[in-house]
Amino acid sequence: MKTIFVTGGAKRIGKAIVELFASDGWNVIIHYNNSKADAEALADSINLKNADTAFIVQGDLDKANEVDNIISKVDGFTETIDLLINNASTFYPTPIDDISEDHWEKLIGSNLKGPLFLIQGLKEKLKASNGSIINITDTNLTKGVANYSIYSAAKAGLEAITKGLARELAPEIKVNAIAPGAMLEPPDVTWTEDQKNKIIESIPLNRMGSEQDIAEAVKFLAHSEYITGQVIKVDGGRSL
Ligand SMILES: NC(=O)c1ccc[n+]([C@@H]2O[C@H](COP(=O)([O-])OP(=O)(O)OC[C@H]3O[C@@H](n4cnc5c(N)ncnc54)[C@H](OP(=O)(O)O)[C@@H]3O)[C@@H](O)[C@H]2O)c1
């Protein structure tokens, strides 16, 4: 049985990835930070259908000791990992005059540092199964987004790591990125109809994306044997 490990897997896009692979019969390891109840409910619902196939692990990706703890917990669940999805992310604006070191630590921690050290700690398990890593980035990087310089730097770093490690970890491990476009409103933000319509007007495929659009792209990459070092934009053509 194959095993997928999804960071930030309790809600939203991470949850959709977990659910798709669980329904395809994979073992799923669901990482969460604050969303304990959501992670437990998701694992319970999967285990009800398929006993002992879903596991949960908590940790703050900003903190090196917690990343180490995640890696040793995962050691206890499985000897091999087929697919690591670096999905967890902190996202908020940082206008230049408001930037503090704390913002830097938070946005770089979950979006860049945590993913890198998770890959380092889990690579032998991925090697053992000729596995894949998929880093979730952001399609807007290519345009430049005002007020998001730290988040953008972190995601751009994650894309750079994707390409470098695709070479370094080949041929055993494939490393790719998926760059979502406008999929969901940020957590705790509600767009007005007007804001939503403006976004939709900028998308050639004429709709917002969904969690499932990203999960399906992950599944496509997971089954591909000859793609590595690529960033696949799943954005309805918005970046064209
Ligand atoms: N939503 C979009 O439209 C969109 C657009 C472009 C790119 N993306 C990318 O797609 C991915 C998923 O998007 P999303 O909107 O579903 O993500 P999200 O809801 O904003 O975040 C996913 C999870 O990341 C976890 N997380 C945040 N900071 C963490 C930390 N320091 N340590 C550990 N976990 C942490 C949280 O887990 P807990 O809840 O357990 O704390 C959260 O539920 C992200 O990488 C995002 O950047 C999304």
The ligand as a MOL file (V3000), in Angstrom:
LIG
                    3D

  0  0  0     0  0            999 V3000
M  V30 BEGIN CTAB
M  V30 COUNTS 48 52 0 0 0
M  V30 BEGIN ATOM
M  V30 1 N -6.0580 29.0740 -1.4980 0
M  V30 2 C -5.6050 29.5890 -2.6340 0
M  V30 3 O -6.3560 30.1610 -3.4390 0
M  V30 4 C -4.1400 29.4620 -2.9720 0
M  V30 5 C -3.6040 30.2590 -3.9950 0
M  V30 6 C -2.2540 30.1390 -4.2860 0
M  V30 7 C -1.4590 29.2320 -3.5950 0
M  V30 8 N -2.0120 28.4720 -2.6060 0 CHG=1
M  V30 9 C -1.1460 27.5350 -1.8830 0
M  V30 10 O -1.8060 26.2720 -1.7810 0
M  V30 11 C -1.5330 25.6690 -0.5090 0
M  V30 12 C -2.8310 25.3580 0.2290 0
M  V30 13 O -3.6220 26.5210 0.2740 0
M  V30 14 P -4.7660 26.6940 1.3860 0
M  V30 15 O -5.4320 27.9770 1.0740 0
M  V30 16 O -5.5480 25.4260 1.4760 0 CHG=-1
M  V30 17 O -3.8250 26.8420 2.6640 0
M  V30 18 P -4.2230 27.4460 4.1090 0
M  V30 19 O -5.5910 27.0280 4.4300 0
M  V30 20 O -3.9150 28.9030 4.1230 0
M  V30 21 O -3.1280 26.7290 5.0270 0
M  V30 22 C -3.0160 25.3110 5.0880 0
M  V30 23 C -2.5380 24.8860 6.4330 0
M  V30 24 O -1.2040 25.2920 6.6630 0
M  V30 25 C -0.9680 25.0640 8.0350 0
M  V30 26 N 0.0810 25.9490 8.5620 0
M  V30 27 C 0.1680 27.2810 8.4950 0
M  V30 28 N 1.2490 27.7010 9.1720 0
M  V30 29 C 1.8490 26.6030 9.6870 0
M  V30 30 C 2.9960 26.3780 10.5170 0
M  V30 31 N 3.7670 27.3770 10.9540 0
M  V30 32 N 3.3000 25.1050 10.8460 0
M  V30 33 C 2.5360 24.0890 10.4270 0
M  V30 34 N 1.4400 24.2170 9.6650 0
M  V30 35 C 1.1010 25.4760 9.3110 0
M  V30 36 C -2.3010 25.3130 8.7670 0
M  V30 37 O -2.5510 24.1750 9.5880 0
M  V30 38 P -3.4650 24.2570 10.9110 0
M  V30 39 O -4.8230 24.7390 10.4370 0
M  V30 40 O -3.4860 22.8590 11.4140 0
M  V30 41 O -2.8110 25.2070 11.8490 0
M  V30 42 C -3.3020 25.4490 7.6140 0
M  V30 43 O -4.5100 24.7730 7.8140 0
M  V30 44 C -0.6510 26.6560 0.2480 0
M  V30 45 O 0.6990 26.2910 0.0930 0
M  V30 46 C -0.9210 27.9850 -0.4420 0
M  V30 47 O 0.1640 28.8880 -0.3630 0
M  V30 48 C -3.3290 28.5660 -2.2700 0
M  V30 END ATOM
M  V30 BEGIN BOND
M  V30 1 1 1 2
M  V30 2 2 2 3
M  V30 3 1 2 4
M  V30 4 1 4 5
M  V30 5 2 4 48
M  V30 6 2 5 6
M  V30 7 1 6 7
M  V30 8 2 7 8
M  V30 9 1 8 9
M  V30 10 1 8 48
M  V30 11 1 9 10
M  V30 12 1 9 46
M  V30 13 1 10 11
M  V30 14 1 11 12
M  V30 15 1 11 44
M  V30 16 1 12 13
M  V30 17 1 13 14
M  V30 18 2 14 15
M  V30 19 1 14 16
M  V30 20 1 14 17
M  V30 21 1 17 18
M  V30 22 2 18 19
M  V30 23 1 18 20
M  V30 24 1 18 21
M  V30 25 1 21 22
M  V30 26 1 22 23
M  V30 27 1 23 24
M  V30 28 1 23 42
M  V30 29 1 24 25
M  V30 30 1 25 26
M  V30 31 1 25 36
M  V30 32 1 26 27
M  V30 33 1 26 35
M  V30 34 2 27 28
M  V30 35 1 28 29
M  V30 36 1 29 30
M  V30 37 2 29 35
M  V30 38 1 30 31
M  V30 39 2 30 32
M  V30 40 1 32 33
M  V30 41 2 33 34
M  V30 42 1 34 35
M  V30 43 1 36 37
M  V30 44 1 36 42
M  V30 45 1 37 38
M  V30 46 2 38 39
M  V30 47 1 38 40
M  V30 48 1 38 41
M  V30 49 1 42 43
M  V30 50 1 44 45
M  V30 51 1 44 46
M  V30 52 1 46 47
M  V30 END BOND
M  V30 END CTAB
M  END
